[in-house]
Amino acid sequence: MPRVYVGRLSYHVREKDIQRFFSGYGKLLEIDLKNGYGFVEFEDTRDADDAVYELNGKELCGERVLVEHARGPRRDRDGYGGGYGGGGRSKYSL
């Protein structure tokens, strides 16, 4: 699924603000907010493209935000990407 990075966010921005900001640009599957930035996952790539083109540099909660396609693999909430684990022993011994 296509993801969009949203940078330079106000620390006061909430999920409902992001939903309103991106309304009209297609179905949002997930919103993941951090301190000062976040990610928005779209159902359709074309909708993500339109949002990046139209919303980059626009104002949200008093800040001009950066909206661009997310780079790199998606990370799960625990901070590690999906896939298969390597298993085996740790390089550190007790």
The first five atom37 places (N, CA, C, CB, O) and aatype in JSON, in Angstrom:
{
  "aatype": [12, 14, 1, 19, 18, 19, 7, 1, 10, 15, 18, 8, 19, 1, 6, 11, 3, 9, 5, 1, 13, 13, 15, 7, 18, 7, 11, 10, 10, 6, 9, 3, 10, 11, 2, 7, 18, 7, 13, 19, 6, 13, 6, 3, 16, 1, 3, 0, 3, 3, 0, 19, 18, 6, 10, 2, 7, 11, 6, 10, 4, 7, 6, 1, 19, 10, 19, 6, 8, 0, 1, 7, 14, 1, 1, 3, 1, 3, 7, 18, 7, 7, 7, 18, 7, 7, 7, 7, 1, 15, 11, 18, 15, 10],
  "atom_mask": [
    [1, 1, 1, 1, 1],
    [1, 1, 1, 1, 1],
    [1, 1, 1, 1, 1],
    [1, 1, 1, 1, 1],
    [1, 1, 1, 1, 1],
    [1, 1, 1, 1, 1],
    [1, 1, 1, 0, 1],
    [1, 1, 1, 1, 1],
    [1, 1, 1, 1, 1],
    [1, 1, 1, 1, 1],
    [1, 1, 1, 1, 1],
    [1, 1, 1, 1, 1],
    [1, 1, 1, 1, 1],
    [1, 1, 1, 1, 1],
    [1, 1, 1, 1, 1],
    [1, 1, 1, 1, 1],
    [1, 1, 1, 1, 1],
    [1, 1, 1, 1, 1],
    [1, 1, 1, 1, 1],
    [1, 1, 1, 1, 1],
    [1, 1, 1, 1, 1],
    [1, 1, 1, 1, 1],
    [1, 1, 1, 1, 1],
    [1, 1, 1, 0, 1],
    [1, 1, 1, 1, 1],
    [1, 1, 1, 0, 1],
    [1, 1, 1, 1, 1],
    [1, 1, 1, 1, 1],
    [1, 1, 1, 1, 1],
    [1, 1, 1, 1, 1],
    [1, 1, 1, 1, 1],
    [1, 1, 1, 1, 1],
    [1, 1, 1, 1, 1],
    [1, 1, 1, 1, 1],
    [1, 1, 1, 1, 1],
    [1, 1, 1, 0, 1],
    [1, 1, 1, 1, 1],
    [1, 1, 1, 0, 1],
    [1, 1, 1, 1, 1],
    [1, 1, 1, 1, 1],
    [1, 1, 1, 1, 1],
    [1, 1, 1, 1, 1],
    [1, 1, 1, 1, 1],
    [1, 1, 1, 1, 1],
    [1, 1, 1, 1, 1],
    [1, 1, 1, 1, 1],
    [1, 1, 1, 1, 1],
    [1, 1, 1, 1, 1],
    [1, 1, 1, 1, 1],
    [1, 1, 1, 1, 1],
    [1, 1, 1, 1, 1],
    [1, 1, 1, 1, 1],
    [1, 1, 1, 1, 1],
    [1, 1, 1, 1, 1],
    [1, 1, 1, 1, 1],
    [1, 1, 1, 1, 1],
    [1, 1, 1, 0, 1],
    [1, 1, 1, 1, 1],
    [1, 1, 1, 1, 1],
    [1, 1, 1, 1, 1],
    [1, 1, 1, 1, 1],
    [1, 1, 1, 0, 1],
    [1, 1, 1, 1, 1],
    [1, 1, 1, 1, 1],
    [1, 1, 1, 1, 1],
    [1, 1, 1, 1, 1],
    [1, 1, 1, 1, 1],
    [1, 1, 1, 1, 1],
    [1, 1, 1, 1, 1],
    [1, 1, 1, 1, 1],
    [1, 1, 1, 1, 1],
    [1, 1, 1, 0, 1],
    [1, 1, 1, 1, 1],
    [1, 1, 1, 1, 1],
    [1, 1, 1, 1, 1],
    [1, 1, 1, 1, 1],
    [1, 1, 1, 1, 1],
    [1, 1, 1, 1, 1],
    [1, 1, 1, 0, 1],
    [1, 1, 1, 1, 1],
    [1, 1, 1, 0, 1],
    [1, 1, 1, 0, 1],
    [1, 1, 1, 0, 1],
    [1, 1, 1, 1, 1],
    [1, 1, 1, 0, 1],
    [1, 1, 1, 0, 1],
    [1, 1, 1, 0, 1],
    [1, 1, 1, 0, 1],
    [1, 1, 1, 1, 1],
    [1, 1, 1, 1, 1],
    [1, 1, 1, 1, 1],
    [1, 1, 1, 1, 1],
    [1, 1, 1, 1, 1],
    [1, 1, 1, 1, 1]
  ],
  "atom_positions": [
    [[0.82, -1.18, 0.0], [0.0, 0.0, 0.0], [0.87, 1.26, 0.0], [-0.94, -0.01, 1.21], [1.89, 1.3, 0.69]],
    [[0.49, 2.26, -0.76], [1.29, 3.5, -0.84], [1.23, 4.31, 0.45], [0.81, 4.35, -2.01], [0.16, 4.51, 1.03]],
    [[2.41, 4.77, 0.87], [2.51, 5.57, 2.09], [3.07, 6.94, 1.77], [3.38, 4.87, 3.14], [3.9, 7.1, 0.88]],
    [[2.6, 7.92, 2.53], [3.03, 9.3, 2.36], [3.63, 9.77, 3.67], [1.84, 10.22, 1.92], [3.08, 9.54, 4.75]],
    [[4.77, 10.44, 3.57], [5.43, 11.04, 4.73], [4.92, 12.47, 4.89], [6.99, 11.03, 4.58], [4.8, 13.2, 3.91]],
    [[4.6, 12.86, 6.11], [4.17, 14.22, 6.4], [5.13, 14.78, 7.45], [2.67, 14.26, 6.91], [5.15, 14.33, 8.59]],
    [[5.92, 15.77, 7.05], [6.92, 16.34, 7.94], [6.6, 17.77, 8.33], [0.0, 0.0, 0.0], [5.71, 18.41, 7.77]],
    [[7.36, 18.26, 9.32], [7.18, 19.61, 9.87], [5.8, 19.81, 10.48], [7.41, 20.66, 8.78], [5.23, 20.89, 10.4]],
    [[5.28, 18.76, 11.09], [3.97, 18.85, 11.73], [4.07, 19.59, 13.05], [3.38, 17.45, 11.95], [5.07, 19.49, 13.76]],
    [[3.03, 20.32, 13.36], [2.9, 20.93, 14.69], [2.8, 19.8, 15.72], [1.65, 21.88, 14.76], [2.21, 18.76, 15.44]],
    [[3.37, 20.02, 16.88], [3.28, 19.02, 17.94], [1.86, 18.91, 18.49], [4.24, 19.35, 19.07], [1.56, 18.01, 19.27]],
    [[0.99, 19.82, 18.08], [-0.4, 19.81, 18.53], [-1.33, 19.09, 17.57], [-0.89, 21.22, 18.73], [-2.51, 18.92, 17.86]],
    [[-0.82, 18.65, 16.42], [-1.67, 18.01, 15.42], [-2.16, 16.66, 15.94], [-0.9, 17.83, 14.07], [-1.44, 15.94, 16.63]],
    [[-3.4, 16.34, 15.6], [-4.04, 15.1, 16.02], [-4.47, 14.32, 14.78], [-5.25, 15.38, 16.96], [-4.47, 14.84, 13.67]],
    [[-4.85, 13.06, 15.0], [-5.26, 12.2, 13.9], [-6.43, 12.8, 13.13], [-5.63, 10.82, 14.43], [-6.47, 12.72, 11.9]],
    [[-7.39, 13.41, 13.84], [-8.54, 14.0, 13.16], [-8.12, 15.16, 12.25], [-9.58, 14.5, 14.18], [-8.74, 15.39, 11.22]],
    [[-7.05, 15.9, 12.63], [-6.54, 16.98, 11.78], [-5.97, 16.4, 10.49], [-5.45, 17.78, 12.53], [-6.18, 16.96, 9.41]],
    [[-5.26, 15.29, 10.61], [-4.69, 14.63, 9.42], [-5.82, 14.11, 8.53], [-3.75, 13.46, 9.84], [-5.75, 14.25, 7.31]],
    [[-6.84, 13.5, 9.13], [-7.97, 13.01, 8.35], [-8.63, 14.14, 7.56], [-9.01, 12.34, 9.26], [-8.95, 13.97, 6.38]],
    [[-8.83, 15.27, 8.2], [-9.44, 16.43, 7.52], [-8.53, 16.94, 6.41], [-9.74, 17.56, 8.52], [-8.99, 17.26, 5.32]],
    [[-7.22, 17.03, 6.7], [-6.25, 17.56, 5.74], [-6.22, 16.72, 4.46], [-4.85, 17.6, 6.38], [-6.13, 17.26, 3.36]],
    [[-6.31, 15.4, 4.62], [-6.23, 14.5, 3.47], [-7.61, 14.12, 2.92], [-5.48, 13.26, 3.85], [-7.69, 13.33, 1.98]],
    [[-8.69, 14.65, 3.49], [-10.02, 14.3, 2.99], [-10.15, 14.77, 1.55], [-11.14, 14.93, 3.88], [-9.67, 15.85, 1.19]],
    [[-10.77, 13.97, 0.75], [-10.91, 14.31, -0.66], [-9.81, 13.72, -1.52], [0.0, 0.0, 0.0], [-9.83, 13.88, -2.74]],
    [[-8.85, 13.04, -0.9], [-7.75, 12.44, -1.67], [-7.77, 10.93, -1.59], [-6.41, 12.96, -1.17], [-6.73, 10.29, -1.74]],
    [[-8.93, 10.34, -1.35], [-9.04, 8.89, -1.35], [-9.11, 8.3, 0.05], [0.0, 0.0, 0.0], [-9.03, 9.01, 1.05]],
    [[-9.26, 6.98, 0.07], [-9.43, 6.27, 1.34], [-8.09, 6.11, 2.06], [-10.06, 4.89, 1.1], [-7.11, 5.66, 1.48]],
    [[-8.09, 6.51, 3.34], [-6.9, 6.34, 4.18], [-7.03, 5.04, 4.95], [-6.73, 7.55, 5.15], [-8.07, 4.76, 5.55]],
    [[-5.97, 4.24, 4.92], [-5.99, 2.97, 5.64], [-5.4, 3.09, 7.04], [-5.24, 1.92, 4.86], [-5.84, 2.41, 7.96]],
    [[-4.4, 3.96, 7.18], [-3.75, 4.1, 8.48], [-3.09, 5.46, 8.6], [-2.71, 2.99, 8.69], [-2.58, 6.01, 7.62]],
    [[-3.11, 6.01, 9.8], [-2.39, 7.24, 10.13], [-1.49, 6.92, 11.3], [-3.38, 8.43, 10.45], [-1.96, 6.45, 12.34]],
    [[-0.2, 7.18, 11.15], [0.78, 6.89, 12.2], [1.51, 8.19, 12.53], [1.79, 5.77, 11.75], [2.39, 8.62, 11.77]],
    [[1.16, 8.81, 13.65], [1.75, 10.1, 14.03], [2.88, 9.92, 15.04], [0.68, 11.02, 14.61], [2.76, 9.15, 15.98]],
    [[3.96, 10.65, 14.82], [5.1, 10.71, 15.73], [5.22, 12.16, 16.19], [6.44, 10.2, 15.04], [4.32, 12.96, 15.92]],
    [[6.29, 12.51, 16.86], [6.51, 13.9, 17.28], [7.07, 14.71, 16.11], [7.47, 13.96, 18.49], [8.25, 14.58, 15.78]],
    [[6.24, 15.53, 15.51], [6.69, 16.41, 14.44], [6.61, 15.84, 13.04], [0.0, 0.0, 0.0], [6.9, 16.53, 12.07]],
    [[6.21, 14.57, 12.92], [6.05, 13.97, 11.59], [5.09, 12.8, 11.69], [7.43, 13.51, 11.01], [4.67, 12.42, 12.78]],
    [[4.74, 12.23, 10.54], [3.85, 11.09, 10.54], [3.8, 10.43, 9.17], [0.0, 0.0, 0.0], [4.42, 10.9, 8.21]],
    [[3.05, 9.35, 9.09], [2.86, 8.62, 7.85], [1.37, 8.39, 7.64], [3.64, 7.28, 7.85], [0.63, 8.13, 8.59]],
    [[0.95, 8.47, 6.39], [-0.43, 8.21, 6.02], [-0.41, 7.14, 4.95], [-1.17, 9.52, 5.52], [0.29, 7.26, 3.95]],
    [[-1.17, 6.08, 5.17], [-1.24, 4.99, 4.2], [-2.54, 5.08, 3.43], [-1.11, 3.61, 4.91], [-3.63, 5.14, 4.01]],
    [[-2.42, 5.1, 2.1], [-3.57, 5.19, 1.21], [-3.92, 3.83, 0.64], [-3.3, 6.19, 0.07], [-3.08, 2.93, 0.57]],
    [[-5.17, 3.69, 0.23], [-5.6, 2.46, -0.43], [-5.08, 2.42, -1.88], [-7.13, 2.35, -0.4], [-4.76, 1.35, -2.39]],
    [[-5.01, 3.57, -2.52], [-4.68, 3.64, -3.95], [-3.47, 4.54, -4.2], [-5.89, 4.14, -4.76], [-3.38, 5.63, -3.63]],
    [[-2.57, 4.09, -5.03], [-1.35, 4.84, -5.35], [-1.65, 6.18, -6.0], [-0.46, 4.03, -6.28], [-0.99, 7.17, -5.7]],
    [[-2.65, 6.23, -6.87], [-2.99, 7.5, -7.53], [-3.47, 8.55, -6.54], [-4.07, 7.27, -8.59], [-3.18, 9.73, -6.69]],
    [[-4.2, 8.11, -5.52], [-4.64, 9.04, -4.48], [-3.45, 9.6, -3.71], [-5.63, 8.35, -3.52], [-3.41, 10.79, -3.4]],
    [[-2.49, 8.75, -3.39], [-1.28, 9.2, -2.7], [-0.52, 10.2, -3.57], [-0.37, 8.0, -2.34], [-0.04, 11.21, -3.07]],
    [[-0.41, 9.91, -4.87], [0.26, 10.83, -5.8], [-0.42, 12.2, -5.81], [0.28, 10.24, -7.22], [0.25, 13.23, -5.75]],
    [[-1.74, 12.2, -5.88], [-2.5, 13.45, -5.89], [-2.28, 14.24, -4.61], [-3.99, 13.18, -6.09], [-2.1, 15.46, -4.64]],
    [[-2.3, 13.55, -3.48], [-2.12, 14.22, -2.18], [-0.74, 14.85, -2.09], [-2.32, 13.22, -1.03], [-0.6, 15.98, -1.62]],
    [[0.29, 14.14, -2.53], [1.66, 14.69, -2.5], [1.74, 15.93, -3.38], [2.69, 13.62, -2.98], [2.29, 16.95, -2.97]],
    [[1.19, 15.85, -4.57], [1.25, 16.96, -5.51], [0.5, 18.19, -4.99], [0.68, 16.54, -6.86], [0.99, 19.31, -5.1]],
    [[-0.69, 17.97, -4.44], [-1.55, 19.08, -4.03], [-1.24, 19.65, -2.64], [-2.98, 18.64, -4.07], [-1.42, 20.84, -2.42]],
    [[-0.79, 18.81, -1.71], [-0.7, 19.24, -0.32], [0.7, 19.62, 0.16], [-1.21, 18.15, 0.55], [0.83, 20.23, 1.22]],
    [[1.73, 19.29, -0.6], [3.08, 19.65, -0.17], [3.21, 21.17, -0.07], [4.14, 19.08, -1.16], [2.92, 21.89, -1.03]],
    [[3.65, 21.65, 1.09], [3.81, 23.09, 1.31], [2.58, 23.8, 1.82], [0.0, 0.0, 0.0], [2.62, 25.0, 2.11]],
    [[1.46, 23.08, 1.94], [0.24, 23.69, 2.46], [0.32, 23.8, 3.98], [-1.01, 22.86, 2.05], [1.14, 23.16, 4.63]],
    [[-0.56, 24.63, 4.53], [-0.56, 24.86, 5.97], [-1.52, 23.92, 6.69], [-0.94, 26.31, 6.28], [-2.66, 23.72, 6.28]],
    [[-1.02, 23.34, 7.78], [-1.81, 22.47, 8.64], [-1.52, 22.85, 10.09], [-1.5, 20.96, 8.37], [-0.38, 22.73, 10.54]],
    [[-2.52, 23.28, 10.81], [-2.38, 23.69, 12.22], [-1.28, 24.72, 12.41], [-2.1, 22.47, 13.1], [-0.5, 24.65, 13.36]],
    [[-1.21, 25.68, 11.48], [-0.26, 26.78, 11.61], [1.14, 26.51, 11.11], [0.0, 0.0, 0.0], [2.01, 27.38, 11.23]],
    [[1.39, 25.34, 10.54], [2.73, 25.0, 10.01], [2.62, 24.63, 8.54], [3.36, 23.82, 10.82], [1.66, 23.99, 8.11]],
    [[3.63, 25.06, 7.76], [3.71, 24.62, 6.36], [4.35, 23.24, 6.35], [4.54, 25.64, 5.48], [5.51, 23.09, 6.71]],
    [[3.58, 22.25, 5.94], [4.04, 20.87, 6.07], [4.7, 20.36, 4.79], [2.88, 19.97, 6.43], [4.45, 20.85, 3.69]],
    [[5.54, 19.38, 4.98], [6.22, 18.68, 3.89], [5.44, 17.39, 3.64], [7.73, 18.4, 4.23], [5.27, 16.59, 4.56]],
    [[4.98, 17.19, 2.42], [4.24, 15.98, 2.07], [4.95, 15.33, 0.89], [2.73, 16.3, 1.73], [5.03, 15.92, -0.19]],
    [[5.46, 14.12, 1.1], [6.17, 13.42, 0.03], [5.98, 11.92, 0.19], [7.69, 13.77, 0.04], [5.54, 11.44, 1.24]],
    [[6.31, 11.18, -0.87], [6.2, 9.73, -0.8], [7.19, 9.2, 0.23], [6.45, 9.09, -2.2], [8.34, 9.62, 0.27]],
    [[6.72, 8.27, 1.06], [7.59, 7.67, 2.08], [8.66, 6.83, 1.38], [6.77, 6.8, 3.08], [8.4, 6.17, 0.38]],
    [[9.87, 6.88, 1.94], [10.98, 6.1, 1.39], [11.25, 4.9, 2.27], [12.26, 6.96, 1.25], [10.97, 4.93, 3.47]],
    [[11.79, 3.86, 1.68], [12.19, 2.69, 2.46], [11.01, 1.8, 2.81], [0.0, 0.0, 0.0], [9.86, 2.12, 2.54]],
    [[11.33, 0.66, 3.42], [10.27, -0.3, 3.77], [9.44, 0.19, 4.94], [10.87, -1.66, 4.09], [9.9, 0.95, 5.79]],
    [[8.21, -0.27, 4.97], [7.32, 0.06, 6.09], [7.79, -0.67, 7.33], [5.84, -0.3, 5.76], [8.19, -1.83, 7.26]],
    [[7.75, 0.02, 8.46], [8.13, -0.61, 9.73], [6.89, -0.86, 10.56], [9.14, 0.26, 10.5], [5.95, -0.06, 10.55]],
    [[6.89, -1.96, 11.26], [5.78, -2.26, 12.17], [5.87, -1.34, 13.37], [5.8, -3.74, 12.61], [6.86, -0.64, 13.55]],
    [[4.84, -1.33, 14.19], [4.79, -0.44, 15.34], [5.93, -0.67, 16.33], [3.48, -0.6, 16.05], [6.3, 0.25, 17.06]],
    [[6.49, -1.88, 16.37], [7.58, -2.13, 17.31], [8.92, -1.61, 16.8], [7.69, -3.61, 17.6], [9.93, -1.7, 17.49]],
    [[8.93, -1.06, 15.58], [10.15, -0.46, 15.04], [10.94, -1.39, 14.15], [0.0, 0.0, 0.0], [11.96, -0.99, 13.59]],
    [[10.49, -2.63, 14.0], [11.2, -3.58, 13.16], [10.35, -3.89, 11.95], [11.54, -4.86, 13.93], [9.13, -3.98, 12.05]],
    [[10.98, -4.04, 10.8], [10.26, -4.36, 9.59], [9.73, -5.78, 9.63], [0.0, 0.0, 0.0], [10.12, -6.58, 10.48]],
    [[8.85, -6.09, 8.72], [8.3, -7.44, 8.64], [9.33, -8.39, 8.06], [0.0, 0.0, 0.0], [10.47, -8.01, 7.81]],
    [[8.92, -9.63, 7.84], [9.83, -10.6, 7.26], [10.19, -11.68, 8.26], [0.0, 0.0, 0.0], [9.62, -11.77, 9.34]],
    [[11.16, -12.49, 7.87], [11.55, -13.62, 8.69], [12.75, -13.25, 9.55], [11.86, -14.84, 7.83], [13.67, -12.58, 9.09]],
    [[12.72, -13.7, 10.78], [13.83, -13.44, 11.69], [15.01, -14.32, 11.39], [0.0, 0.0, 0.0], [14.86, -15.4, 10.82]],
    [[16.19, -13.87, 11.78], [17.4, -14.65, 11.53], [17.59, -15.76, 12.52], [0.0, 0.0, 0.0], [18.26, -16.75, 12.22]],
    [[17.02, -15.63, 13.71], [17.21, -16.66, 14.72], [18.66, -16.74, 15.15], [0.0, 0.0, 0.0], [19.42, -15.79, 14.95]],
    [[19.05, -17.84, 15.72], [20.45, -18.01, 16.11], [20.78, -17.29, 17.39], [0.0, 0.0, 0.0], [19.9, -16.75, 18.06]],
    [[22.05, -17.29, 17.73], [22.49, -16.71, 18.99], [22.87, -15.25, 18.82], [23.67, -17.48, 19.54], [23.23, -14.8, 17.73]],
    [[22.77, -14.53, 19.9], [23.19, -13.13, 19.92], [24.7, -13.07, 19.88], [22.64, -12.41, 21.16], [25.38, -14.0, 20.32]],
    [[25.25, -11.98, 19.36], [26.7, -11.84, 19.34], [27.24, -11.44, 20.71], [27.12, -10.81, 18.3], [28.45, -11.43, 20.92]],
    [[26.35, -11.12, 21.63], [26.76, -10.76, 22.98], [26.56, -11.95, 23.9], [25.96, -9.53, 23.5], [25.53, -12.63, 23.82]],
    [[27.51, -12.2, 24.75], [27.36, -13.29, 25.72], [27.26, -12.72, 27.12], [28.55, -14.27, 25.62], [27.74, -11.62, 27.4]],
    [[26.62, -13.47, 27.99], [26.42, -13.02, 29.37], [27.42, -13.64, 30.29], [25.02, -13.33, 29.85], [27.41, -13.38, 31.49]]
  ]
}
